[in-house]
């Protein structure tokens, strides 16, 4: 069985874990929560296996390279980083409600990769520009950063949902979402991790561009959008650390920031630029 | 006369209750923020504070203050506004085609709109004056804010907190205290020994009531992380500036076998002479079985005074630097070589003949009555593909020059009658011969990006520092722990409290662990240790 077939099945594993997390929130049963974590963990294990398998397959084709070279492979890796980071967060915070907001992101990324006709899942050889040791460092740092911003986005959505809760009235769905103050702190921590990794991603990309294109910064749309994202999150961090912004304002900034991330990732493909190999 | 006013202030943390005292006689404002009293002169006010700066020091009735500029640049509102303006400006730059590709859009726009766009330098937005001006403002803002905040950080770094801080223990969580059935002095000495091993700058004090206080800290350097980040942003900007002033970016196409000494600057399209010559010995392409390119490779020689000083293989991602100038494999293409294969048919029965003609050489036409010469070879003439110009020299004095196209049949189909209409395109213009072009020799040229950027090293330093700085800023924290040891009905009561500059949750865990370990240590410590210590 080829890696892309396994990955298309993993899509449904993550959908199942999304449903389980939802059921856990609605029914409030701990056993369902445990099942959800188990299914997500199994999905991550399967996905890790499939990624390693794809890597091995590329060597069997004689064009061996890490599976991080085109849109399909990046989407797969994006889903992987989201789940990995989410499970780490679940383990640290001992709260499973974030799962209902993180797993759909991974599910959507995998579904887009596996079932969109415009995404090519074939293993392709590396074009000369991509043949560099910086490829792995650049892609890994960027996508872990994106995943952290994705979680911050999910937590900000949770924040607004939690605010709908009326005191005194028992709401089954919102009950186990942590207090707004905790969500606020958690999303801030995610932004911090994301900001550091995005910085590293821009730096590795810049050093790479210097050796591939002869210029560490060429205002290519993807570069520019990553800078825009960086500026938005820099503004967010300053407004929180110096002006003490909390709550609504910060959650809105997290959502704006993640839309910039998505535009850097997908939207830029509609603009001409140097990052064209990430389009198909 | 003095007025006491309670107030709350928040500086990147939860609001704290403090008291402010205004002394009418001296006109001084005092604030009980602890540590060490400091005097700061600002905007006509003298503010005596300890350990922290306040964000609320302004005198409303002095609009003509000479420091008004300083005040504007030290505002975080300006920072946020500049970050957002830069972000929005950059968005426009990605939506409007820039530089080379801008011409296309400029032609489509109405003349007025195009003029408006170019007067705002929207076609080269990232190098426009206003974009650079905003970056300069941001840099100034960064410097002023950092200078403004640095003294407070330095104070926090240097500051020796007083061990005696009874207020910290006023609302202590019950689990942060424990009781021991031991002697007060012994516990105090053991605690001090344990504390000194794990925390820095531990100091102690004993009050008149016989209470022992200890204070120690860790991670003092965390106070400087943010300055490292700001400094590295400035370094990166400086590196960019140095590169744009003292460096250049250019390109050059070098045909195989050719030598160049001049390159074309990207910005001005002006030629620039290199201090040496570059020869492309060979260009080669390699493909994967499925046809996608695998490798572009140029074998280059660098010549100084006509002698080869250095040879190197240039690949994508593997630039070559010679005498401070770096060469990158950027593109490739083909150009016409010196040879063309012509076919000459004749209407009077002389056999068709094929010539491998070299540019500029004269050949006899079949029959020997006339000669011809290939005077020009083009890989793409008038957008109609490879072509050569042939000049016939006949004794009769008729010297028609005709262009021959390789894609003659295609062109005939697209433009019927074109060859008959224009004599200079008519392959049968010199009777009785009919010329045709079979093939032109083509050569590869390698497209090189040539650049010199003395600012790169500064930028790299900035990159390294910003990563370190962000680590320090976000993951290190200045933690201070106070311990109070006092007599209690059970014997001795030990209380632990602390303040951290960030990551309160992590610090609470650290305090918990510290209290547990301290309790274990004190319970296990032999009483004799107290006497020797």
Interface residues (C-beta under 8 A of the other chain):
Chain A: X63 X124 X125 X127 X128 X129 X131 X132 X185 X192 X195 X196 X199 X200 X203 X206 X207 X208 X210 X211 X212 X213 X214 X215 X216 X217 X219 X221 X224 X225 X227 X228 X231 X232 X234 X235 X238 X239 X241 X242 X243 X244 X268 X271 X272
Chain B: X10 X11 X12 X13 X76 X79 X80 X83 X84 X86 X87 X90 X91 X93 X94 X95 X97 X98 X101 X126 X240 X249 X288 X290 X292 X293 X294 X295 X296 X315 X316 X317 X318 X319 X326 X328 X329 X330 X449 X450 X451 X453 X456 X459 X460 X463 X466 X467 X470 X471 X474 X505
